[in-house]
Amino acid sequence: MTVIVRDFLPTDAEAWVRVRRAALPYMVTTPEQVVYEQATAHPDKRYRLLIAEEDGEIIGTAQVGIAYDSPEPGQGFCNPYTLPRRTGRGAGSLLLRTAEEYLAGVGAVAVYTWVLDEPANRVFAEKRGYTASRPAHFLHLDLAHGTLPPRQELPAGVELRTAADFADDPRPLFEADAESTADEPSDTPTELADYEDWLRHTWNNPGLDRELTSVAVVDDQVAAFSAANTDGLTRYWSGMTGTRRAYRNRGLAKLAKNDSLHRARAAGYTDAYTGNDADNGPMLAINTWFGYGICATEVRHVRKLG
């Protein structure tokens, strides 16, 4: 049987999610989200979704593009995943080679990829010229059977709202997200400067649950937030949890995240996941306090092109 690589079609969305969930069960992804993100991607992202197919069955996927919101130009990315029962057939190699050729053609000078911290995966990356960089952890919290910290009395002047309360004007959330994201440890720093683009890829993303995204407000100013993404069924992903610089070291991120988790459990979500850069000690400490445990580790790898 021959493996071929082709471009993603909207009709592939269900199979795409099956592959991703099998290879990376810690992520919360829905078919609607995959289709939406491709359709609304910024032109400078050069976003491309690749499919590896064998005898009519989709056995691998890859997200490919340019980190267009990075201050350092030409930083490409490719994240290939193969069905665990279909490894060893060349799908991963073909996806990666196709992605590298495409990225080189659109001006990338480097390709970054996330590699699960397992011997076979790291060997795969190293044999293809990739060098290990920074690690990050996936964490899991059992919302159905675990014990969340109790809700705390709010400090004077602090109010908890949801993202839905900002439906008429989400710009304060954009500003908080931009400031928090700029301080995130990363090989490819991100600068969120385009409000309209943020509205498309974050605020209007079907994966964002505005009712479960909690916002700490101090004297009517957004101070901290904890973004929630869900699959609409049982799985909850804690996206960016951040605090604006002027309000840090006051426990506001904990307040927001605890509120979001309590809301998620009350809404029937049973499994909460999140991701943390291994060097982000403060956020790891917060997640440990909530009861999250590391369930897998990825290592960022990079290959220079040209």
Secondary structure by P-SEA (a helix, b strand, c coil): cbbbbbbbcccaaaaaaaaaaaacccccccaaaaaaaaacccccccbbbbbbbccccccbbbbbbcccccccccbbbbbbbccccccccaaaaaaaaaaaaaaaaacccbbbbbbcccaaaaaaaaaabbbbcbbbbbbbbccccccccccccccccbbbbccccccccaaaaaaaaaaaaaaccccbbbbcccaaaaaaccccccccccccbbbbbcccccccbbbbbcccccbbbbcbbbbcccccccaaaaaaaaaaaaaaaaacccbbbbcccccaaaaaaaaaaacccccbbbbbbbbbcc
